[in-house]
Amino acid sequence: MHVEFTVSDQDGLHALSITLLRNATDTLLNVQPAVMDKTVFPFHHHLTLSGVSGVQTLQLFIRAENHASFVSTQEVTFYAQP
């Protein structure tokens, strides 16, 4: 699986967290990349899923915060199958 996106803020990012869940309980990815003071941050990650025997629901949660404590969140639900 390929996860790629870009986060930007003209005043500078303070924090970023990325979580990928399988079937709402199994954490496949949980990272907090170093984004302090960056105005643009590209995220690019490859992940190989194991144990996929049928259709599985995946949820990607992205939370970004800037220096003014403004928080933006995004949730994307998609499906994986063998």
DRENDO-1510 file (C-alpha; in Angstrom, 1 decimal, always signed):
<recs>
REC; n; res; u; v; w
REC; 1; MET; +0.0; +0.0; +0.0 .
REC; 2; HIS; +1.2; +3.5; -0.8 .
REC; 3; VAL; +0.2; +6.5; +1.5 .
REC; 4; GLU; +1.2; +9.9; +0.2 .
REC; 5; PHE; +0.0; +13.4; +0.9 .
REC; 6; THR; +1.4; +16.9; +1.6 .
REC; 7; VAL; +0.6; +19.2; +4.6 .
REC; 8; SER; +1.2; +22.9; +4.4 .
REC; 9; ASP; +0.8; +26.0; +6.5 .
REC; 10; GLN; +2.1; +29.5; +5.7 .
REC; 11; ASP; +2.9; +30.2; +9.3 .
REC; 12; GLY; +4.7; +27.0; +9.9 .
REC; 13; LEU; +3.7; +23.6; +11.2 .
REC; 14; HIS; +4.0; +22.7; +14.9 .
REC; 15; ALA; +2.9; +19.0; +15.0 .
REC; 16; LEU; +1.6; +16.2; +12.7 .
REC; 17; SER; +0.3; +12.8; +13.6 .
REC; 18; ILE; -0.6; +10.0; +11.1 .
REC; 19; THR; -2.5; +6.9; +12.1 .
REC; 20; LEU; -3.7; +4.0; +9.9 .
REC; 21; LEU; -6.1; +1.5; +11.4 .
REC; 22; ARG; -7.3; -1.9; +10.0 .
REC; 23; ASN; -10.8; -2.9; +11.0 .
REC; 24; ALA; -10.9; +0.0; +13.6 .
REC; 25; THR; -8.7; -1.8; +16.1 .
REC; 26; ASP; -5.4; -2.9; +14.5 .
REC; 27; THR; -2.9; -0.1; +14.3 .
REC; 28; LEU; -0.8; -0.5; +11.1 .
REC; 29; LEU; +0.9; +2.9; +11.3 .
REC; 30; ASN; +1.3; +5.5; +14.0 .
REC; 31; VAL; +3.9; +8.2; +13.4 .
REC; 32; GLN; +4.6; +11.8; +14.4 .
REC; 33; PRO; +7.1; +13.1; +11.9 .
REC; 34; ALA; +9.3; +16.1; +12.8 .
REC; 35; VAL; +7.6; +19.1; +11.1 .
REC; 36; MET; +8.5; +21.9; +13.5 .
REC; 37; ASP; +8.6; +25.3; +11.6 .
REC; 38; LYS; +8.2; +23.6; +8.1 .
REC; 39; THR; +5.7; +25.4; +5.8 .
REC; 40; VAL; +5.4; +22.3; +3.6 .
REC; 41; PHE; +5.8; +18.7; +4.6 .
REC; 42; PRO; +5.4; +15.8; +2.0 .
REC; 43; PHE; +4.6; +12.4; +3.5 .
REC; 44; HIS; +5.4; +9.3; +1.5 .
REC; 45; HIS; +5.2; +5.8; +3.0 .
REC; 46; HIS; +4.9; +2.2; +1.7 .
REC; 47; LEU; +3.4; -0.5; +3.7 .
REC; 48; THR; +2.8; -4.2; +3.0 .
REC; 49; LEU; -0.3; -5.6; +4.5 .
REC; 50; SER; -0.2; -9.2; +5.8 .
REC; 51; GLY; -3.0; -11.5; +6.7 .
REC; 52; VAL; -5.6; -10.0; +4.3 .
REC; 53; SER; -8.0; -12.8; +3.5 .
REC; 54; GLY; -11.1; -10.8; +2.7 .
REC; 55; VAL; -12.2; -7.2; +2.3 .
REC; 56; GLN; -10.9; -5.1; +5.2 .
REC; 57; THR; -11.7; -1.6; +6.2 .
REC; 58; LEU; -8.8; +0.8; +6.6 .
REC; 59; GLN; -9.0; +4.3; +8.2 .
REC; 60; LEU; -6.3; +6.9; +7.8 .
REC; 61; PHE; -6.3; +9.8; +10.4 .
REC; 62; ILE; -4.2; +12.9; +9.8 .
REC; 63; ARG; -4.0; +15.6; +12.4 .
REC; 64; ALA; -1.9; +18.8; +11.8 .
REC; 65; GLU; -1.4; +21.7; +14.1 .
REC; 66; ASN; +0.3; +25.0; +13.4 .
REC; 67; HIS; +2.0; +27.5; +15.8 .
REC; 68; ALA; -1.2; +29.4; +16.5 .
REC; 69; SER; -2.7; +26.1; +17.8 .
REC; 70; PHE; -5.0; +25.8; +14.8 .
REC; 71; VAL; -5.8; +22.1; +14.2 .
REC; 72; SER; -6.9; +20.5; +11.0 .
REC; 73; THR; -7.9; +16.9; +10.8 .
REC; 74; GLN; -8.7; +14.5; +7.9 .
REC; 75; GLU; -10.1; +11.0; +8.0 .
REC; 76; VAL; -10.1; +8.8; +4.9 .
REC; 77; THR; -11.8; +5.4; +4.9 .
REC; 78; PHE; -10.9; +2.9; +2.2 .
REC; 79; TYR; -10.8; -0.9; +1.7 .
REC; 80; ALA; -8.1; -3.5; +1.1 .
REC; 81; GLN; -8.7; -6.9; -0.5 .
REC; 82; PRO; -6.4; -9.8; -1.4 .
</recs>
